[in-house]
Amino acid sequence: MPLRLESEPEVLTRVPTVSQVVTDEVAAPGVFAELQAAEHIPEEVMKARLDGRSAGQDLPEWHDGTGGAPMAGVRVCRVRQALHMPSYGAVITASGSVLKASVGEALYLTPSLAGLPGVQLVEGRPLITVPRGAPVLDKAAVFTAWGGRFNYGHFLLDCMTTLTALEQSGLTADFTLIAPPLNDWQREMVALLLGADRAREVREIAAPVIHVDDLVFASPMDHFLHAPNRPLDEVRARIIASVDAAPTGVSRLYVNRLKDTKRPLVNESELEAALIARGFTSVAPETLPLARQIALFRDADVIVAPTGAALANTLFCKPGAKVFEIQPTNFTSIWTRGVCHLIDAHWHGFFAPSPLSETEINIEGIARPGAAFRWRITPSEVLDWIDRGIARDDAVAAQ
């Protein structure tokens, strides 16, 4: 069967209300409804928030709020007679439409779709051969995107938002929650969101392709972290309420990446030592239990970190917390800024010239700059920027 990548509005029928997605008799290929409208924060609002909070070199245009900020809408979708590839997120209609929101993150790995199970390129077009004996499910709720399989930020900000959107829509009561095989911290996060009993009902599926007669998913699977919006606030509230952790006593937190081999900051140890001398506690989040990570971010007044997936935990910061993100100029991203804005924390950005060296990576013939490189900062410049930012925010708060 030929495959074609298409957005949900191109394939599915829009219905006016989410309740119709839940209750109406749905024919193939399916329907969708808007749970949350897309929004755009005006440029003047973002410029007021970000004025004077960035430093470094080659600052991206968006660093000061230029262009405002996007907040993604949320679609909930119901598809009849679908194919699903759990490890890739992909939802495919019976006529071969690969629904974009389900597979958007996997396109990094396979922009041609040829890397999906059972797919090969024939005269430049992806064709799928579905294996015989693939499992068949009656009703299933999909929430795990490809990026969430291995990246903490995508799992928290994309997959947990998808799961919450489906719950808020009433689309999980009669549908089996399914996911690819999860690891321990992913299961723990689902349990914090849903409760332990409900989390144990999630069915982990190792099969590469399954048939589902009636399938639901939601659009945050596709890079929701780049334009965070509601219901991410509900994810935050549920998980914080579920974390049974005493106060950490840590007010100043440095989130280190000293063990990173993919994008190492070559002189990070100098920065870490200087911050410890300023009263910061340095942590390697990958060595900590999930609840401890969340509690540290929940309690901190000031957070400093090189950019990375652990900064997804800024979702759990208190309003007014100061977040200092250090980014290499060849790998800039707006997503931490967006999360900070959503929860009313203060984001600060420092941009360091990069890379010192870079590993050339091509995927399906497409260059992937920024996938692996080395970079360096000037610690004194970063420390001055942190000191100025703390003083500025404290002065504004005192007014």
GUSEPA-135754 format. One record per residue (C-alpha): residue in three letters; x, y, z. Coordinates in pm, 1 decimal, padded with zeros to 6 digits. Layout:
BEGIN
<site resn="ALA" u="X" v="Y" w="Z"/>
...
# end
This chain:
BEGIN
<site resn="MET" u="00000.0" v="00000.0" w="00000.0"/>
<site resn="PRO" u="00140.6" v="00346.0" w="-00091.8"/>
<site resn="LEU" u="00188.3" v="00586.8" w="00197.7"/>
<site resn="ARG" u="00152.5" v="00964.1" w="00197.8"/>
<site resn="LEU" u="00218.1" v="01208.6" w="00481.0"/>
<site resn="GLU" u="-00087.7" v="01424.0" w="00549.6"/>
<site resn="SER" u="-00213.5" v="01648.0" w="00827.6"/>
<site resn="GLU" u="-00523.2" v="01551.6" w="01022.4"/>
<site resn="PRO" u="-00745.5" v="01825.9" w="00870.2"/>
<site resn="GLU" u="-00656.9" v="01696.6" w="00523.4"/>
<site resn="VAL" u="-00780.6" v="01347.4" w="00605.1"/>
<site resn="LEU" u="-01021.2" v="01351.2" w="00898.7"/>
<site resn="THR" u="-01358.9" v="01522.4" w="00930.9"/>
<site resn="ARG" u="-01371.8" v="01810.8" w="01173.8"/>
<site resn="VAL" u="-01656.3" v="01804.8" w="01425.4"/>
<site resn="PRO" u="-01758.0" v="02107.8" w="01632.1"/>
<site resn="THR" u="-01712.4" v="01962.8" w="01979.9"/>
<site resn="VAL" u="-01487.2" v="01717.9" w="02157.0"/>
<site resn="SER" u="-01794.2" v="01540.5" w="02292.6"/>
<site resn="GLN" u="-01880.5" v="01439.1" w="01935.7"/>
<site resn="VAL" u="-01541.1" v="01272.7" w="01902.3"/>
<site resn="VAL" u="-01627.0" v="01070.4" w="02211.4"/>
<site resn="THR" u="-01990.8" v="00981.9" w="02157.2"/>
<site resn="ASP" u="-02073.8" v="00995.8" w="01786.7"/>
<site resn="GLU" u="-02071.4" v="00693.8" w="01561.4"/>
<site resn="VAL" u="-01751.2" v="00748.1" w="01367.7"/>
<site resn="ALA" u="-01689.1" v="00614.3" w="01018.5"/>
<site resn="ALA" u="-01349.3" v="00566.1" w="00856.3"/>
<site resn="PRO" u="-01118.7" v="00742.0" w="00822.9"/>
<site resn="GLY" u="-01225.4" v="00935.6" w="01133.5"/>
<site resn="VAL" u="-01283.1" v="01273.2" w="01296.5"/>
<site resn="PHE" u="-01105.0" v="01540.3" w="01497.5"/>
<site resn="ALA" u="-01198.1" v="01834.0" w="01718.2"/>
<site resn="GLU" u="-01013.9" v="02124.0" w="01877.0"/>
<site resn="LEU" u="-00961.8" v="02085.5" w="02250.9"/>
<site resn="GLN" u="-00744.8" v="02396.3" w="02282.1"/>
<site resn="ALA" u="-00723.3" v="02680.0" w="02033.0"/>
<site resn="ALA" u="-00384.6" v="02797.4" w="01912.9"/>
<site resn="GLU" u="-00269.7" v="03128.9" w="02053.3"/>
<site resn="HIS" u="00004.5" v="03380.6" w="01985.6"/>
<site resn="ILE" u="00157.2" v="03599.1" w="02254.6"/>
<site resn="PRO" u="00209.1" v="03947.6" w="02112.2"/>
<site resn="GLU" u="00560.8" v="04071.2" w="02052.3"/>
<site resn="GLU" u="00520.3" v="04362.0" w="02292.0"/>
<site resn="VAL" u="00429.1" v="04125.9" w="02576.2"/>
<site resn="MET" u="00731.2" v="03902.6" w="02519.9"/>
<site resn="LYS" u="00966.9" v="04196.7" w="02474.4"/>
<site resn="ALA" u="00855.6" v="04338.1" w="02809.3"/>
<site resn="ARG" u="00920.8" v="04004.5" w="02979.6"/>
<site resn="LEU" u="01259.2" v="03944.7" w="02819.6"/>
<site resn="ASP" u="01410.1" v="04292.0" w="02813.7"/>
<site resn="GLY" u="01774.6" v="04276.6" w="02922.6"/>
<site resn="ARG" u="01769.6" v="03905.4" w="03005.7"/>
<site resn="SER" u="01991.5" v="03777.2" w="02722.3"/>
<site resn="ALA" u="02366.5" v="03801.3" w="02664.6"/>
<site resn="GLY" u="02645.4" v="03643.0" w="02463.5"/>
<site resn="GLN" u="02718.3" v="03643.9" w="02091.1"/>
<site resn="ASP" u="02516.4" v="03586.3" w="01773.7"/>
<site resn="LEU" u="02189.6" v="03609.6" w="01962.6"/>
<site resn="PRO" u="01896.0" v="03457.8" w="01771.5"/>
<site resn="GLU" u="01625.6" v="03700.5" w="01665.2"/>
<site resn="TRP" u="01376.9" v="03557.7" w="01914.0"/>
<site resn="HIS" u="01598.1" v="03605.7" w="02222.6"/>
<site resn="ASP" u="01428.0" v="03933.6" w="02320.3"/>
<site resn="GLY" u="01072.5" v="03842.0" w="02226.0"/>
<site resn="THR" u="01085.3" v="03955.7" w="01863.2"/>
<site resn="GLY" u="00795.3" v="03793.4" w="01681.9"/>
<site resn="GLY" u="00608.8" v="03713.4" w="02000.7"/>
<site resn="ALA" u="00562.6" v="03349.0" w="02096.7"/>
<site resn="PRO" u="00345.2" v="03066.1" w="01964.2"/>
<site resn="MET" u="00120.3" v="02853.6" w="02185.6"/>
<site resn="ALA" u="00004.8" v="02546.0" w="01997.9"/>
<site resn="GLY" u="-00350.8" v="02435.7" w="01964.8"/>
<site resn="VAL" u="-00453.0" v="02083.4" w="02062.5"/>
<site resn="ARG" u="-00650.0" v="01849.1" w="01839.4"/>
<site resn="VAL" u="-00796.7" v="01522.2" w="01958.7"/>
<site resn="CYS" u="-00838.2" v="01266.5" w="01683.6"/>
<site resn="ARG" u="-01030.8" v="00943.2" w="01642.4"/>
<site resn="VAL" u="-00936.0" v="00710.8" w="01358.5"/>
<site resn="ARG" u="-01118.0" v="00398.7" w="01244.3"/>
<site resn="GLN" u="-00944.8" v="00091.5" w="01098.1"/>
<site resn="ALA" u="-00595.2" v="00222.7" w="01161.8"/>
<site resn="LEU" u="-00246.1" v="00081.8" w="01153.6"/>
<site resn="HIS" u="-00024.6" v="00188.9" w="01441.0"/>
<site resn="MET" u="00351.5" v="00159.6" w="01489.7"/>
<site resn="PRO" u="00400.9" v="00194.0" w="01867.1"/>
<site resn="SER" u="00774.6" v="00265.7" w="01863.2"/>
<site resn="TYR" u="00734.3" v="00546.7" w="01609.0"/>
<site resn="GLY" u="00398.5" v="00691.4" w="01714.5"/>
<site resn="ALA" u="00272.0" v="00654.6" w="01357.8"/>
<site resn="VAL" u="-00101.6" v="00631.1" w="01296.4"/>
<site resn="ILE" u="-00192.2" v="00529.2" w="00939.8"/>
<site resn="THR" u="-00539.7" v="00522.4" w="00789.2"/>
<site resn="ALA" u="-00672.2" v="00229.0" w="00589.7"/>
<site resn="SER" u="-00604.4" v="00422.4" w="00267.7"/>
<site resn="GLY" u="-00239.2" v="00494.6" w="00353.1"/>
<site resn="SER" u="-00246.4" v="00845.0" w="00503.9"/>
<site resn="VAL" u="00029.2" v="00876.7" w="00765.1"/>
<site resn="LEU" u="-00112.7" v="01133.0" w="01005.4"/>
<site resn="LYS" u="00142.1" v="01409.1" w="01060.7"/>
<site resn="ALA" u="00088.8" v="01478.2" w="01430.7"/>
<site resn="SER" u="00141.7" v="01113.4" w="01518.1"/>
<site resn="VAL" u="00465.4" v="01069.8" w="01323.3"/>
<site resn="GLY" u="00608.0" v="01423.0" w="01326.7"/>
<site resn="GLU" u="00889.9" v="01343.1" w="01566.8"/>
<site resn="ALA" u="00987.6" v="01025.2" w="01380.8"/>
<site resn="LEU" u="01041.1" v="01229.9" w="01065.0"/>
<site resn="TYR" u="01374.9" v="01334.9" w="01211.6"/>
<site resn="LEU" u="01481.4" v="00972.3" w="01189.0"/>
<site resn="THR" u="01312.5" v="00891.4" w="00861.1"/>
<site resn="PRO" u="01189.2" v="01190.0" w="00658.9"/>
<site resn="SER" u="01108.7" v="00958.5" w="00369.1"/>
<site resn="LEU" u="00907.8" v="00722.5" w="00596.3"/>
<site resn="ALA" u="01125.0" v="00436.4" w="00467.9"/>
<site resn="GLY" u="01255.8" v="00366.6" w="00817.6"/>
<site resn="LEU" u="00911.3" v="00269.5" w="00945.5"/>
<site resn="PRO" u="00844.7" v="-00103.8" w="00993.4"/>
<site resn="GLY" u="00751.1" v="-00280.4" w="00672.7"/>
<site resn="VAL" u="00812.4" v="00029.2" w="00456.3"/>
<site resn="GLN" u="01041.5" v="00053.9" w="00155.4"/>
<site resn="LEU" u="01091.5" v="00311.7" w="-00117.0"/>
<site resn="VAL" u="00977.7" v="00202.8" w="-00461.5"/>
<site resn="GLU" u="01054.5" v="00457.6" w="-00732.8"/>
<site resn="GLY" u="01089.2" v="00716.2" w="-00460.4"/>
<site resn="ARG" u="00752.4" v="00645.5" w="-00297.8"/>
<site resn="PRO" u="00706.5" v="00476.9" w="00041.0"/>
<site resn="LEU" u="00513.3" v="00151.6" w="00026.1"/>
<site resn="ILE" u="00413.9" v="-00057.0" w="00327.5"/>
<site resn="THR" u="00376.0" v="-00431.4" w="00350.4"/>
<site resn="VAL" u="00193.2" v="-00516.2" w="00670.8"/>
<site resn="PRO" u="00323.3" v="-00835.9" w="00830.5"/>
<site resn="ARG" u="00081.5" v="-01123.7" w="00863.3"/>
<site resn="GLY" u="-00034.7" v="-01198.9" w="01212.6"/>
<site resn="ALA" u="00001.1" v="-00841.7" w="01340.8"/>
<site resn="PRO" u="-00190.3" v="-00796.6" w="01669.0"/>
<site resn="VAL" u="-00542.5" v="-00657.1" w="01649.2"/>
<site resn="LEU" u="-00693.2" v="-00428.0" w="01913.3"/>
<site resn="ASP" u="-01051.4" v="-00309.5" w="01941.7"/>
<site resn="LYS" u="-01004.4" v="00033.0" w="02107.4"/>
<site resn="ALA" u="-00670.0" v="00198.9" w="02183.3"/>
<site resn="ALA" u="-00546.7" v="00538.7" w="02304.7"/>
<site resn="VAL" u="-00202.4" v="00636.2" w="02172.7"/>
<site resn="PHE" u="00011.7" v="00893.5" w="02354.1"/>
<site resn="THR" u="00380.0" v="00810.5" w="02296.5"/>
<site resn="ALA" u="00568.7" v="00992.1" w="02021.3"/>
<site resn="TRP" u="00898.7" v="00866.8" w="01881.7"/>
<site resn="GLY" u="01098.6" v="01139.1" w="02058.0"/>
<site resn="GLY" u="00948.0" v="01043.6" w="02391.5"/>
<site resn="ARG" u="01095.1" v="00696.0" w="02369.8"/>
<site resn="PHE" u="01441.0" v="00822.1" w="02462.2"/>
<site resn="ASN" u="01418.6" v="01195.6" w="02538.2"/>
<site resn="TYR" u="01298.1" v="01313.5" w="02878.8"/>
<site resn="GLY" u="01177.6" v="01649.5" w="02749.5"/>
<site resn="HIS" u="00966.9" v="01500.6" w="02473.1"/>
<site resn="PHE" u="00817.2" v="01239.9" w="02704.3"/>
<site resn="LEU" u="00717.7" v="01496.0" w="02967.3"/>
<site resn="LEU" u="00610.8" v="01788.4" w="02749.8"/>
<site resn="ASP" u="00472.0" v="01606.8" w="02443.5"/>
<site resn="CYS" u="00359.7" v="01262.7" w="02555.4"/>
<site resn="MET" u="00220.3" v="01353.6" w="02897.7"/>
<site resn="THR" u="00033.7" v="01647.1" w="02743.5"/>
<site resn="THR" u="-00112.9" v="01410.5" w="02484.9"/>
<site resn="LEU" u="-00221.6" v="01171.6" w="02756.3"/>
<site resn="THR" u="-00377.2" v="01454.3" w="02957.7"/>
<site resn="ALA" u="-00558.9" v="01589.7" w="02652.4"/>
<site resn="LEU" u="-00712.3" v="01248.3" w="02588.5"/>
<site resn="GLU" u="-00813.5" v="01219.6" w="02954.5"/>
<site resn="GLN" u="-00969.0" v="01566.1" w="02959.0"/>
<site resn="SER" u="-01162.8" v="01477.8" w="02645.8"/>
<site resn="GLY" u="-01307.2" v="01161.6" w="02799.3"/>
<site resn="LEU" u="-01123.1" v="00946.6" w="02547.9"/>
<site resn="THR" u="-00944.2" v="00710.6" w="02785.0"/>
<site resn="ALA" u="-01229.7" v="00556.9" w="02982.1"/>
<site resn="ASP" u="-01328.3" v="00311.9" w="02706.8"/>
<site resn="PHE" u="-00996.0" v="00295.4" w="02523.6"/>
<site resn="THR" u="-00695.2" v="00088.5" w="02628.8"/>
<site resn="LEU" u="-00390.5" v="00306.9" w="02690.9"/>
<site resn="ILE" u="-00107.8" v="00166.6" w="02480.8"/>
<site resn="ALA" u="00262.9" v="00247.3" w="02451.2"/>
<site resn="PRO" u="00583.8" v="00092.6" w="02324.9"/>
<site resn="PRO" u="00791.7" v="-00079.1" w="02594.8"/>
<site resn="LEU" u="00865.4" v="00182.7" w="02862.0"/>
<site resn="ASN" u="01156.5" v="00216.9" w="03100.1"/>
<site resn="ASP" u="01132.1" v="00267.4" w="03475.0"/>
<site resn="TRP" u="01134.5" v="00647.8" w="03480.6"/>
<site resn="GLN" u="00870.7" v="00661.9" w="03208.3"/>
<site resn="ARG" u="00645.6" v="00428.3" w="03404.5"/>
<site resn="GLU" u="00704.6" v="00639.6" w="03714.9"/>
<site resn="MET" u="00607.9" v="00956.6" w="03529.8"/>
<site resn="VAL" u="00287.6" v="00799.2" w="03399.8"/>
<site resn="ALA" u="00208.9" v="00687.9" w="03754.8"/>
<site resn="LEU" u="00264.5" v="01039.3" w="03888.6"/>
<site resn="LEU" u="00025.0" v="01172.5" w="03625.9"/>
<site resn="LEU" u="-00247.4" v="00907.0" w="03639.7"/>
<site resn="GLY" u="-00200.5" v="00736.6" w="03974.7"/>
<site resn="ALA" u="-00036.9" v="00400.7" w="04027.7"/>
<site resn="ASP" u="-00345.6" v="00187.0" w="03969.1"/>
<site resn="ARG" u="-00437.8" v="00352.4" w="03641.1"/>
<site resn="ALA" u="-00077.4" v="00351.0" w="03522.7"/>
<site resn="ARG" u="-00060.5" v="-00025.2" w="03564.2"/>
<site resn="GLU" u="-00337.7" v="-00054.4" w="03304.7"/>
<site resn="VAL" u="-00113.2" v="00087.1" w="03030.2"/>
<site resn="ARG" u="-00047.0" v="-00192.4" w="02782.6"/>
<site resn="GLU" u="00308.8" v="-00197.2" w="02652.3"/>
<site resn="ILE" u="00330.9" v="-00335.6" w="02300.1"/>
<site resn="ALA" u="00652.8" v="-00466.2" w="02147.0"/>
<site resn="ALA" u="00500.4" v="-00558.3" w="01809.3"/>
<site resn="PRO" u="00625.6" v="-00328.0" w="01531.9"/>
<site resn="VAL" u="00282.1" v="-00285.7" w="01370.8"/>
<site resn="ILE" u="-00068.0" v="-00340.3" w="01504.4"/>
<site resn="HIS" u="-00420.7" v="-00305.4" w="01369.7"/>
<site resn="VAL" u="-00664.0" v="-00095.9" w="01574.1"/>
<site resn="ASP" u="-01031.0" v="-00077.9" w="01485.2"/>
<site resn="ASP" u="-01090.7" v="00239.3" w="01686.3"/>
<site resn="LEU" u="-00791.2" v="00456.5" w="01781.1"/>
<site resn="VAL" u="-00754.5" v="00794.3" w="01951.5"/>
<site resn="PHE" u="-00454.0" v="01024.1" w="01981.1"/>
<site resn="ALA" u="-00384.4" v="01396.7" w="02015.3"/>
<site resn="SER" u="-00166.3" v="01649.6" w="01836.7"/>
<site resn="PRO" u="00080.6" v="01733.3" w="02120.4"/>
<site resn="MET" u="00267.1" v="01419.5" w="02008.9"/>
<site resn="ASP" u="00425.1" v="01645.4" w="01744.4"/>
<site resn="HIS" u="00678.4" v="01872.6" w="01920.6"/>
<site resn="PHE" u="00434.6" v="02039.6" w="02160.1"/>
<site resn="LEU" u="00736.0" v="02152.7" w="02364.1"/>
<site resn="HIS" u="00819.0" v="02414.5" w="02097.7"/>
<site resn="ALA" u="00491.7" v="02601.0" w="02158.2"/>
<site resn="PRO" u="00361.9" v="02491.2" w="02500.8"/>
<site resn="ASN" u="00005.1" v="02568.1" w="02598.0"/>
<site resn="ARG" u="-00277.7" v="02420.4" w="02802.3"/>
<site resn="PRO" u="-00325.7" v="02137.7" w="02907.3"/>
<site resn="LEU" u="00043.2" v="02134.9" w="03003.3"/>
<site resn="ASP" u="-00062.9" v="02332.2" w="03309.4"/>
<site resn="GLU" u="-00272.7" v="02033.1" w="03413.1"/>
<site resn="VAL" u="00026.7" v="01800.5" w="03367.5"/>
<site resn="ARG" u="00222.0" v="02029.3" w="03599.9"/>
<site resn="ALA" u="-00051.3" v="02041.5" w="03864.5"/>
<site resn="ARG" u="-00111.5" v="01666.7" w="03870.2"/>
<site resn="ILE" u="00255.1" v="01567.8" w="03890.8"/>
<site resn="ILE" u="00346.7" v="01823.1" w="04157.8"/>
<site resn="ALA" u="00049.4" v="01707.5" w="04365.7"/>
<site resn="SER" u="00166.3" v="01346.9" w="04332.0"/>
<site resn="VAL" u="00528.4" v="01405.4" w="04435.7"/>
<site resn="ASP" u="00549.5" v="01313.6" w="04803.1"/>
<site resn="ALA" u="00884.0" v="01474.2" w="04878.1"/>
<site resn="ALA" u="00997.5" v="01682.9" w="05171.3"/>
<site resn="PRO" u="01145.0" v="02026.9" w="05096.6"/>
<site resn="THR" u="01491.2" v="01985.6" w="04947.4"/>
<site resn="GLY" u="01639.8" v="02298.1" w="05102.8"/>
<site resn="VAL" u="01806.3" v="02378.8" w="04768.2"/>
<site resn="SER" u="01752.1" v="02738.9" w="04660.4"/>
<site resn="ARG" u="02027.2" v="02763.4" w="04396.9"/>
<site resn="LEU" u="02045.9" v="02470.6" w="04155.9"/>
<site resn="TYR" u="02300.4" v="02394.1" w="03885.1"/>
<site resn="VAL" u="02191.1" v="02118.2" w="03645.3"/>
<site resn="ASN" u="02511.6" v="01979.5" w="03501.8"/>
<site resn="ARG" u="02585.4" v="01783.0" w="03183.4"/>
<site resn="LEU" u="02933.7" v="01669.2" w="03282.5"/>
<site resn="LYS" u="02874.2" v="01315.4" w="03153.4"/>
<site resn="ASP" u="02740.2" v="01427.1" w="02817.8"/>
<site resn="THR" u="02932.6" v="01277.0" w="02526.4"/>
<site resn="LYS" u="02702.6" v="01394.7" w="02247.9"/>
<site resn="ARG" u="02732.6" v="01772.8" w="02292.0"/>
<site resn="PRO" u="02994.5" v="01822.3" w="02562.6"/>
<site resn="LEU" u="03064.6" v="02165.6" w="02707.8"/>
<site resn="VAL" u="03438.3" v="02117.5" w="02729.4"/>
<site resn="ASN" u="03506.4" v="02355.8" w="03019.7"/>
<site resn="GLU" u="03186.8" v="02296.3" w="03213.8"/>
<site resn="SER" u="03377.6" v="02190.5" w="03526.3"/>
<site resn="GLU" u="03509.9" v="02548.5" w="03558.5"/>
<site resn="LEU" u="03159.1" v="02688.0" w="03558.0"/>
<site resn="GLU" u="03038.6" v="02424.8" w="03802.4"/>
<site resn="ALA" u="03316.8" v="02503.6" w="04051.3"/>
<site resn="ALA" u="03245.2" v="02877.1" w="04035.4"/>
<site resn="LEU" u="02873.9" v="02824.7" w="04088.5"/>
<site resn="ILE" u="02929.6" v="02592.0" w="04383.8"/>
<site resn="ALA" u="03142.2" v="02869.3" w="04535.2"/>
<site resn="ARG" u="02837.8" v="03097.5" w="04492.9"/>
<site resn="GLY" u="02615.7" v="02860.9" w="04690.3"/>
<site resn="PHE" u="02474.9" v="02647.2" w="04410.6"/>
<site resn="THR" u="02408.1" v="02275.7" w="04445.1"/>
<site resn="SER" u="02522.2" v="02084.4" w="04135.9"/>
<site resn="VAL" u="02320.7" v="01780.2" w="04029.3"/>
<site resn="ALA" u="02335.9" v="01531.5" w="03745.0"/>
<site resn="PRO" u="01962.1" v="01468.7" w="03690.9"/>
<site resn="GLU" u="02011.8" v="01134.3" w="03517.2"/>
<site resn="THR" u="02149.9" v="00995.5" w="03846.3"/>
<site resn="LEU" u="01847.9" v="01100.7" w="04053.6"/>
<site resn="PRO" u="01505.5" v="00945.2" w="04109.5"/>
<site resn="LEU" u="01235.3" v="01122.5" w="03914.7"/>
<site resn="ALA" u="01057.0" v="01255.6" w="04222.3"/>
<site resn="ARG" u="01385.0" v="01404.2" w="04350.4"/>
<site resn="GLN" u="01442.4" v="01585.1" w="04020.5"/>
<site resn="ILE" u="01094.6" v="01732.4" w="04029.5"/>
<site resn="ALA" u="01129.0" v="01838.7" w="04392.9"/>
<site resn="LEU" u="01460.4" v="02014.9" w="04325.0"/>
<site resn="PHE" u="01309.2" v="02222.5" w="04046.3"/>
<site resn="ARG" u="00994.6" v="02282.9" w="04251.2"/>
<site resn="ASP" u="01195.9" v="02431.2" w="04538.4"/>
<site resn="ALA" u="01469.2" v="02623.2" w="04357.1"/>
<site resn="ASP" u="01466.7" v="03001.1" w="04334.2"/>
<site resn="VAL" u="01751.4" v="03010.0" w="04080.2"/>
<site resn="ILE" u="01834.1" v="02742.9" w="03820.3"/>
<site resn="VAL" u="02136.8" v="02744.9" w="03589.0"/>
<site resn="ALA" u="02194.1" v="02485.6" w="03317.6"/>
<site resn="PRO" u="02343.0" v="02424.6" w="02976.3"/>
<site resn="THR" u="02054.8" v="02357.0" w="02740.8"/>
<site resn="GLY" u="01923.8" v="02000.2" w="02751.2"/>
<site resn="ALA" u="01625.2" v="01776.3" w="02811.4"/>
<site resn="ALA" u="01649.6" v="01809.6" w="03190.9"/>
<site resn="LEU" u="01526.6" v="02167.7" w="03157.5"/>
<site resn="ALA" u="01183.4" v="02023.0" w="03083.2"/>
<site resn="ASN" u="01162.7" v="02013.7" w="03462.0"/>
<site resn="THR" u="01126.1" v="02391.8" w="03458.5"/>
<site resn="LEU" u="00759.5" v="02296.7" w="03421.1"/>
<site resn="PHE" u="00766.3" v="02232.5" w="03795.5"/>
<site resn="CYS" u="00932.8" v="02560.9" w="03896.1"/>
<site resn="LYS" u="00753.0" v="02809.0" w="04117.2"/>
<site resn="PRO" u="00623.2" v="03130.1" w="03958.6"/>
<site resn="GLY" u="00897.0" v="03390.4" w="03975.4"/>
<site resn="ALA" u="01181.3" v="03137.7" w="03967.2"/>
<site resn="LYS" u="01487.3" v="03253.6" w="03772.6"/>
<site resn="VAL" u="01601.0" v="03016.0" w="03497.6"/>
<site resn="PHE" u="01938.2" v="03075.0" w="03329.1"/>
<site resn="GLU" u="01981.2" v="02865.6" w="03014.3"/>
<site resn="ILE" u="02318.7" v="02851.4" w="02837.0"/>
<site resn="GLN" u="02286.2" v="02769.1" w="02466.7"/>
<site resn="PRO" u="02546.3" v="02705.2" w="02193.6"/>
<site resn="THR" u="02479.5" v="02926.6" w="01893.9"/>
<site resn="ASN" u="02461.7" v="02634.0" w="01650.8"/>
<site resn="PHE" u="02191.2" v="02462.4" w="01855.6"/>
<site resn="THR" u="01949.2" v="02727.1" w="01979.0"/>
<site resn="SER" u="01591.9" v="02651.1" w="02076.4"/>
<site resn="ILE" u="01296.7" v="02844.6" w="02210.4"/>
<site resn="TRP" u="01130.9" v="02565.1" w="02405.1"/>
<site resn="THR" u="01259.5" v="02629.9" w="02759.1"/>
<site resn="ARG" u="01166.8" v="02995.0" w="02720.3"/>
<site resn="GLY" u="00813.4" v="02887.8" w="02630.4"/>
<site resn="VAL" u="00774.7" v="02662.4" w="02932.9"/>
<site resn="CYS" u="00901.5" v="02938.6" w="03161.9"/>
<site resn="HIS" u="00649.5" v="03182.0" w="03016.3"/>
<site resn="LEU" u="00366.2" v="02932.6" w="03063.1"/>
<site resn="ILE" u="00434.6" v="02896.4" w="03436.2"/>
<site resn="ASP" u="00539.9" v="03260.3" w="03492.5"/>
<site resn="ALA" u="00906.8" v="03189.8" w="03564.3"/>
<site resn="HIS" u="01178.1" v="03428.9" w="03442.8"/>
<site resn="TRP" u="01387.3" v="03293.1" w="03155.0"/>
<site resn="HIS" u="01735.7" v="03425.6" w="03082.9"/>
<site resn="GLY" u="01942.5" v="03316.7" w="02780.5"/>
<site resn="PHE" u="02317.8" v="03317.6" w="02722.6"/>
<site resn="PHE" u="02448.7" v="03228.1" w="02374.7"/>
<site resn="ALA" u="02802.5" v="03094.3" w="02334.0"/>
<site resn="PRO" u="02981.7" v="03071.3" w="01995.8"/>
<site resn="SER" u="02979.6" v="02711.0" w="01876.1"/>
<site resn="PRO" u="03089.6" v="02459.9" w="01763.2"/>
<site resn="LEU" u="03454.4" v="02400.2" w="01841.5"/>
<site resn="SER" u="03423.7" v="02083.3" w="01634.8"/>
<site resn="GLU" u="03131.9" v="01896.4" w="01486.9"/>
<site resn="THR" u="03056.9" v="01541.4" w="01378.6"/>
<site resn="GLU" u="02888.7" v="01530.4" w="01040.6"/>
<site resn="ILE" u="02572.2" v="01323.8" w="01056.6"/>
<site resn="ASN" u="02345.2" v="01246.2" w="00762.7"/>
<site resn="ILE" u="02009.5" v="01073.6" w="00788.7"/>
<site resn="GLU" u="01856.3" v="00952.9" w="00463.8"/>
<site resn="GLY" u="02093.4" v="01187.5" w="00280.7"/>
<site resn="ILE" u="01993.9" v="01494.2" w="00483.4"/>
<site resn="ALA" u="02262.4" v="01672.3" w="00688.3"/>
<site resn="ARG" u="02183.4" v="01697.9" w="01060.0"/>
<site resn="PRO" u="02393.4" v="01984.8" w="01195.8"/>
<site resn="GLY" u="02388.0" v="02014.4" w="01571.0"/>
<site resn="ALA" u="02349.6" v="01641.7" w="01627.7"/>
<site resn="ALA" u="02696.4" v="01602.5" w="01784.3"/>
<site resn="PHE" u="02954.9" v="01870.7" w="01859.8"/>
<site resn="ARG" u="03184.8" v="02023.6" w="02122.3"/>
<site resn="TRP" u="03147.3" v="02376.4" w="02258.0"/>
<site resn="ARG" u="03302.3" v="02616.6" w="02508.6"/>
<site resn="ILE" u="03200.8" v="02915.2" w="02720.0"/>
<site resn="THR" u="03390.8" v="03195.3" w="02889.7"/>
<site resn="PRO" u="03293.0" v="03129.7" w="03253.7"/>
<site resn="SER" u="03349.2" v="03487.7" w="03371.0"/>
<site resn="GLU" u="03102.9" v="03619.9" w="03109.1"/>
<site resn="VAL" u="02841.6" v="03363.8" w="03208.9"/>
<site resn="LEU" u="02886.4" v="03435.3" w="03580.2"/>
<site resn="ASP" u="02852.1" v="03810.2" w="03526.1"/>
<site resn="TRP" u="02532.6" v="03750.5" w="03327.6"/>
<site resn="ILE" u="02390.9" v="03533.2" w="03609.6"/>
<site resn="ASP" u="02481.4" v="03788.0" w="03877.3"/>
<site resn="ARG" u="02321.7" v="04071.7" w="03677.6"/>
<site resn="GLY" u="02009.4" v="03868.3" w="03610.8"/>
<site resn="ILE" u="01956.9" v="03771.8" w="03974.1"/>
<site resn="ALA" u="02006.9" v="04131.2" w="04087.6"/>
<site resn="ARG" u="01771.4" v="04263.4" w="03820.9"/>
<site resn="ASP" u="01493.5" v="04015.9" w="03897.3"/>
<site resn="ASP" u="01525.7" v="04075.1" w="04270.7"/>
<site resn="ALA" u="01503.0" v="04450.9" w="04218.5"/>
<site resn="VAL" u="01192.2" v="04416.7" w="04000.7"/>
<site resn="ALA" u="01028.7" v="04184.5" w="04254.7"/>
<site resn="ALA" u="01097.3" v="04435.5" w="04533.5"/>
<site resn="GLN" u="00920.3" v="04718.5" w="04351.4"/>
# end
